[in-house]
Amino acid sequence: MRNKRKGNITLSQTVLIVGIVALLLFAMILVPFYKSYQQKLAIVKYQKAYAMLQQANRMYSLVSGEPMNKYNTSLPVNVFAETYFTPYLQISEYCKGKQDSCWNSPQYKDLKNRKKSNMALYSIILDDNTTIGFHKNKQGLMTIILDTNGKTGENTLGKDIFVFSFYDNENHPKLCDEKPSQNKNIPNGIHFGGYNKCGIPQDTLEYNDLISKKGFDTCNKNAETNELGLGAGTACGALLRVNNWAMDKNYPW
């Protein structure tokens, strides 16, 4: 009769176990590095987009003779885009009516996982696959919704979706007491993030205000939101700028 050995591990089984353990360890090491890579990539693309928008503004200023950082935010969205940006950017595709070619449906999600549709009604795709959508709310506040990787990725505010806002001291809607904005000496031009409830650019706010769950559209999963804003996470771009482009423990990645 053949002897049956129980409990013995063959060489092939040992190699298999070691391989599985090694793979798990590799995954545990790789995930944090990949997360860090994604974070740094998002920041770089956001900064790059800002540089391109500023360059477009310089070109507009040279051509028109108008001063830099002067945007007439009272213009309709399409006129605003075609006046200040589209002639001076490398564009691969336009979405002037239907947005299907430029955005998924919904266009993006906020940090509360709320789906956002029809926020950008005039959009362009740049040669590097960055999508820029122009938005204007019922209060007359103009913003750019930036998708750093097009239709791929999570399409979530604060991760691969970021916001730019515009401030024009002459044409800015008066939504609250003027004293807060006067005290801040808010410069004209492009700002990082969106606006607070008074229409003040978020990158002029303090760090703690930008991460507060009691603030409007802040970089917090429990931020206050309403139909006039872009959603929880709008302020994440402003938070990065205020925090010297660092994603610390308070950043809701």
Disulfide bonds with the S-S distance in Angstrom:
Cys95-Cys102 2.06
Cys176-Cys198 2.17
Cys219-Cys236 2.05
